[in-house]
Amino acid sequence: MKKTILAFAAGFFVAIGLVVFLALKEAPSTPKGDEMMDVYYPGTEELGPNEMRVVALGTGMPNARPKQAAACWLVELGNGDKFLFDIGTGSAERLSAMKIPYDYLDKVFIGHLHSDHFGDLDALWIGGVVANRVTPLRVWGPSGQEEKYGTKYALDHMEKTFTWDIAGRVGQTDTRGLFLEVTEFDYRAVNQVIYEENGVVIRSIPAIHSLDGPVSFILEWNGLKFAFSSDTYPNKWFNEFAKGSDLAIHESFAPPKVLIDKQKFPPANALNVGTQVHTSPAQFGKVMSAIEPRMGVAYHFFNDFDTQPLVLEQIRSVYDGPLALATDYMVFNVTKNDIMVRMAAIDEDIWPEPSVLGSIPFDPNDRIPFSDFMTSGRVFYKDVLTKLYEDINKEYGTSIPVPTE
């Protein structure tokens, strides 16, 4: 598909690869505020050189809702790097609220292929291009028991699904960001390095959830350690390799009683889903007691006034360490001396940040032309278009010709 969509520019993309990489490394991150406040205002605080910021962009259950999107976590480092761990349904909206140029949002790590963990990947991929990302989207994800269960298979078919969408953008806008760079790794490998750049090391460990294939991730940078379970039953690999994390994010699914009372699950289904497919709150507490993080973070439940007490009670029955019960837009600033937890203030009227690299002009000659049938239906309002083009040319000092009928 890439050949079909972007063959006209393949040589150009290769040539600019190094330039893009260097430009991103030199570009500023976010505007600098005077001091850290009790509320996080996206786009106003520059991270310290030894600081990590983790933002919850999806903390809910498989069905996204206005209060909580499905699984997604943003990790920002003081060296300028930014990473996404899972990008479940509804999370792309939350990501836009962080006021980050989409050029920086080009690294996604997928724990497994349930829609509530990668259902908004298409929104980041194509929506990111519309929102000015001009760099390819890089995605890491696990293999499966069979080829059809692997990340590469899923993303190849995602590209096919959006054939019309992509073709309709060629020759209309800057499409450099429409490349997908997929790295599929063996889900069975234990503590394997899958990413190592700019002082950041990310490893994968097997996870146990639904089928063979899911993984969890460990990120290490500058003496800080971040662990993310995605979805998993409690397992020996997380207990071993997430031990001593600064921030350990692990699923803590809704208790079976909540699934029965709120979601009307039959008791057998609730016990299976809540304790075997997922990790229950008490099991989460056992995991945290085993790995002893500086802070444990429970996510993957609907965090409401009437559910939180039961979740907290069950966790606290077996774990008494530092704990946060996650909800969307919760922000963690992590240094070697402190972990600050607060909420982000969100601007719902957000517009995409401009590209740090700048767009390049598109070539109309690369468009796929309309058929004669479609062209015959066009109604050409010459007076309206002429005035609009003249006004824009005058205001911005351009000389763009008015299209002809």
C-alpha positions in Angstrom: 0.0 0.0 0.0 2.8 2.4 0.8 4.0 2.1 -2.8 0.5 2.9 -4.0 0.1 5.9 -1.8 3.4 7.5 -1.6 5.7 6.1 -4.3 6.0 9.5 -5.9 7.9 10.8 -2.9 9.8 7.8 -1.7 13.2 9.1 -2.6 12.5 12.4 -1.0 11.4 10.8 2.3 14.6 8.8 2.5 16.7 12.0 1.9 15.0 13.9 4.7 15.1 11.1 7.3 18.3 12.3 9.0 17.2 16.0 8.8 13.9 15.1 10.5 15.7 13.2 13.2 18.1 16.1 13.9 15.4 18.7 13.8 13.3 16.9 16.4 16.3 16.6 18.7 17.0 20.3 18.4 13.4 21.5 18.7 12.2 22.9 22.0 9.8 20.8 24.0 7.1 22.9 25.8 7.0 26.5 27.0 8.6 26.9 30.4 6.6 28.1 33.4 8.0 29.8 36.5 7.1 27.0 38.9 5.3 23.8 39.3 1.7 24.3 40.4 -0.9 22.1 42.1 -2.7 21.8 38.7 -0.9 20.9 35.5 -1.6 23.2 32.6 -0.5 21.5 29.4 2.1 23.4 27.4 3.3 25.6 30.3 5.9 23.5 32.1 9.3 22.4 30.8 10.6 19.2 32.3 13.8 19.2 34.2 16.7 17.4 32.7 16.3 14.5 35.1 12.5 14.5 35.3 9.8 12.1 34.0 6.2 13.1 33.5 3.5 10.4 33.0 0.0 11.4 32.0 -3.0 9.1 32.2 -4.9 9.5 28.9 -7.1 6.4 29.2 -7.8 4.6 32.5 -11.2 3.1 32.0 -12.7 -0.3 31.0 -13.1 -1.8 27.5 -16.0 0.5 26.7 -14.8 4.1 26.6 -17.0 6.8 28.2 -16.8 10.6 28.5 -15.1 10.4 31.9 -12.6 7.7 31.0 -11.2 6.6 27.7 -9.7 3.1 27.2 -6.1 2.4 28.0 -3.4 5.0 27.1 -0.4 6.4 29.0 2.0 9.2 27.8 5.5 9.2 29.1 7.6 12.4 28.7 11.3 12.6 29.6 13.6 15.5 30.4 15.6 14.7 27.3 12.7 15.6 25.0 11.5 12.1 24.2 7.8 11.2 24.4 6.3 7.7 24.3 2.8 6.3 24.2 2.0 3.0 25.9 -1.3 1.7 24.4 -3.7 3.9 22.6 -7.2 2.6 23.3 -10.5 3.8 22.1 -11.2 7.5 22.9 -7.7 8.3 24.0 -6.6 10.3 21.0 -9.0 13.1 22.2 -7.2 13.2 25.5 -3.8 13.2 23.8 -4.8 16.3 21.8 -5.4 18.1 25.1 -1.7 17.8 26.0 -0.8 20.6 23.5 2.1 18.7 22.1 3.2 19.1 18.5 2.3 15.8 16.8 5.8 15.5 15.4 6.8 14.4 18.9 4.0 11.8 19.1 5.5 9.3 16.8 6.4 6.4 19.1 3.7 3.9 20.3 4.1 0.7 22.2 1.1 -1.6 22.1 0.7 -4.3 24.8 -1.8 -6.3 22.9 -4.4 -6.1 20.2 -7.7 -5.6 22.0 -9.5 -2.6 20.7 -9.4 -0.9 24.1 -5.6 -0.9 23.9 -5.0 0.1 20.3 -8.4 1.2 19.0 -7.4 4.9 18.5 -4.1 4.1 16.7 -5.8 5.1 13.4 -6.9 8.4 14.9 -3.3 9.1 15.9 -1.8 7.9 12.6 -4.1 9.7 10.1 -5.5 12.3 12.4 -1.9 13.2 13.4 -1.1 13.9 9.8 -4.1 16.2 9.5 -2.9 17.8 12.8 0.5 18.5 11.3 2.6 15.5 12.1 5.2 15.2 9.3 7.2 12.3 10.7 6.3 8.6 10.2 4.4 6.9 13.0 6.6 4.2 14.7 4.8 1.4 16.4 6.2 -1.5 18.5 4.0 -4.5 19.3 4.2 -8.2 20.0 3.9 -11.2 17.7 1.3 -13.9 18.2 0.9 -17.7 18.2 0.1 -17.4 14.5 1.0 -14.6 12.0 -2.6 -13.4 12.0 -2.5 -12.7 15.7 0.6 -10.4 15.4 0.9 -6.7 15.4 2.3 -6.5 11.9 -0.7 -8.4 10.5 -3.1 -6.1 12.3 -1.5 -2.9 11.1 -1.1 -4.1 7.6 -4.9 -4.6 7.5 -5.4 -1.2 9.2 -3.6 0.3 6.3 -5.8 -1.5 3.9 -8.9 -0.4 5.7 -7.9 3.3 5.2 -7.0 2.9 1.5 -9.6 5.4 0.4 -8.8 7.8 3.3 -5.1 7.9 2.5 -5.5 8.1 -1.3 -7.8 11.1 -0.8 -5.1 13.0 1.0 -2.3 12.5 -1.5 -1.8 15.7 -3.5 -4.0 17.6 -1.1 -1.7 18.1 2.0 1.7 17.2 3.4 1.6 13.4 3.6 5.0 12.6 5.0 3.5 11.3 8.2 1.4 8.6 6.5 4.2 6.1 6.7 3.9 3.4 9.4 7.1 1.9 10.7 6.1 -1.3 12.5 8.5 -3.3 14.8 7.1 -6.6 15.8 9.0 -8.6 18.5 8.7 -12.0 20.0 6.0 -11.9 22.8 7.8 -14.9 24.5 11.1 -13.2 25.0 11.8 -12.2 28.6 13.2 -8.8 29.4 14.3 -8.2 25.8 15.4 -4.8 24.7 13.0 -3.6 22.0 14.0 0.0 22.0 17.3 1.7 22.8 17.8 5.3 21.7 18.9 8.6 23.3 19.7 7.0 26.6 16.3 5.3 26.9 15.9 1.5 27.1 12.5 -0.2 26.8 12.1 -3.9 27.4 9.2 -6.2 27.0 8.1 -9.1 29.2 5.4 -11.6 28.6 1.9 -10.9 29.9 -1.0 -13.4 30.5 -4.3 -12.2 29.0 -7.0 -13.8 26.7 -4.5 -15.5 24.3 -0.8 -15.9 23.8 0.7 -12.6 22.7 0.2 -9.8 25.2 3.3 -8.1 26.8 4.1 -5.6 29.5 6.8 -2.9 29.2 9.7 -1.6 31.4 11.2 1.8 30.5 14.5 2.9 32.1 16.1 6.3 31.7 18.6 8.3 33.7 18.1 6.1 36.8 14.3 6.2 36.7 12.2 3.1 36.0 8.6 3.0 34.6 6.6 -0.2 34.4 3.4 -0.7 32.5 1.4 -3.9 32.6 -1.1 -3.3 29.8 -3.5 -6.2 30.6 -2.3 -9.2 32.4 -3.0 -11.9 35.1 -0.5 -11.6 37.9 2.7 -13.2 36.7 6.3 -14.0 37.6 7.8 -11.8 34.9 6.2 -8.6 36.1 7.0 -9.5 39.7 10.6 -9.9 38.8 11.4 -7.2 36.3 9.1 -4.4 37.6 10.5 -4.7 41.1 11.7 -1.4 42.5 10.0 0.7 39.8 9.6 4.4 40.5 6.2 4.2 38.9 4.4 0.9 38.4 1.2 1.0 36.5 -0.8 -2.2 36.6 -4.3 -3.1 35.7 -6.8 -3.4 38.6 -10.1 -4.4 37.0 -13.5 -3.7 38.4 -14.2 -6.2 41.3 -16.6 -9.1 40.4 -19.3 -7.6 42.6 -19.2 -4.4 40.6 -19.4 -6.3 37.3 -22.5 -8.1 38.6 -24.2 -5.1 40.1 -23.3 -2.4 37.5 -22.8 -4.3 34.2 -25.2 -7.1 35.0 -22.7 -9.9 34.4 -23.7 -13.4 35.5 -21.6 -14.3 38.6 -19.6 -16.9 36.7 -18.7 -14.4 34.0 -17.8 -11.7 36.5 -15.5 -14.0 38.4 -13.8 -15.2 35.2 -13.4 -11.8 33.6 -12.6 -10.0 36.9 -10.1 -12.5 38.3 -8.8 -14.7 35.5 -8.8 -12.6 32.3 -7.9 -9.5 34.3 -6.2 -8.7 37.7 -8.7 -8.0 40.5 -7.9 -5.2 43.0 -6.7 -7.6 45.7 -4.5 -9.4 43.2 -3.2 -6.0 42.2 -2.3 -5.3 45.8 -0.4 -8.6 46.0 1.6 -7.6 42.9 2.5 -4.2 44.4 3.5 -5.9 47.7 5.8 -8.1 45.7 7.5 -5.4 43.5 7.5 -2.6 46.1 7.4 0.4 43.7 7.9 4.0 44.9 4.3 4.4 43.8 1.8 1.9 42.5 -0.9 3.0 40.1 -4.1 1.0 39.6 -6.0 1.5 36.4 -8.6 -0.2 34.2 -11.7 0.3 36.3 -14.5 2.9 36.2 -13.3 5.2 39.0 -16.5 6.5 40.5 -17.7 7.6 44.0 -19.4 4.3 44.5 -16.8 2.0 43.0 -13.6 3.5 44.4 -14.2 2.6 48.0 -14.5 -1.1 47.2 -11.5 -1.1 44.9 -9.4 0.8 47.6 -10.6 -1.6 50.4 -9.6 -4.7 48.5 -6.2 -3.3 47.5 -5.5 -2.1 51.0 -6.4 -5.5 52.5 -3.0 -6.7 51.1 -0.9 -3.6 50.2 -0.1 -0.6 52.3 2.4 1.2 50.1 2.2 4.4 48.1 -0.9 4.2 45.8 -2.8 6.2 43.2 -6.2 5.1 41.8 -5.9 6.4 38.2 -8.4 8.5 36.3 -8.0 10.3 33.0 -5.8 13.4 33.1 -4.0 12.4 36.2 -0.4 13.6 36.0 2.7 12.1 37.7 6.0 14.1 37.9 8.8 11.8 38.8 12.3 12.6 40.0 14.8 10.7 42.1 13.7 12.7 45.1 9.9 13.0 44.7 6.7 11.9 42.9 4.1 14.6 42.6 0.5 13.6 41.7 -2.0 16.1 40.4 -4.7 16.7 37.7 -4.4 18.4 34.4 -6.6 21.4 33.5 -8.0 20.8 30.1 -8.9 23.2 27.3 -11.8 21.7 25.4 -11.4 24.2 22.6 -7.9 22.9 21.7 -6.5 23.2 18.2 -3.5 21.2 17.0 -0.1 22.6 17.7 1.9 23.6 14.6 4.5 21.2 13.3 8.0 21.9 14.6 9.4 21.0 11.2 6.9 22.9 9.1 4.8 21.6 6.2 6.0 21.3 2.6 3.8 22.3 -0.3 1.7 19.5 -1.9 1.8 18.8 -5.6 -1.8 18.8 -7.1 -0.4 16.7 -9.9 -0.2 13.8 -7.5 -3.9 13.7 -6.8 -6.0 10.9 -8.0 -8.4 12.7 -10.4 -12.2 12.6 -10.3 -14.0 10.6 -12.9 -15.8 12.5 -15.7 -19.0 11.7 -13.9 -17.9 13.5 -10.7 -16.4 16.4 -12.6 -19.6 16.9 -14.5 -21.4 17.6 -11.2 -19.2 20.5 -10.1 -20.9 23.9 -9.7 -18.3 26.6 -10.2 -19.1 29.9 -8.3 -16.4 31.9 -9.9 -17.2 35.2 -8.2 -17.1 33.7 -4.7 -13.8 31.8 -5.3 -12.1 34.8 -7.0 -12.8 37.1 -4.1 -11.7 34.5 -1.5 -8.4 33.8 -3.4 -7.7 37.5 -3.9 -8.4 38.3 -0.2 -6.0 35.5 1.0 -3.3 36.5 -1.5 -3.5 40.1 -0.4 -3.4 39.3 3.3 -0.6 36.8 3.2 1.5 38.0 0.3 0.9 35.0 -1.9 -0.1 34.7 -5.6 -2.1 31.5 -5.6 -4.1 31.3 -8.9 -7.9 30.8 -8.8 -8.9 27.3 -9.9 -10.5 27.2 -13.3 -13.8 25.5 -14.0 
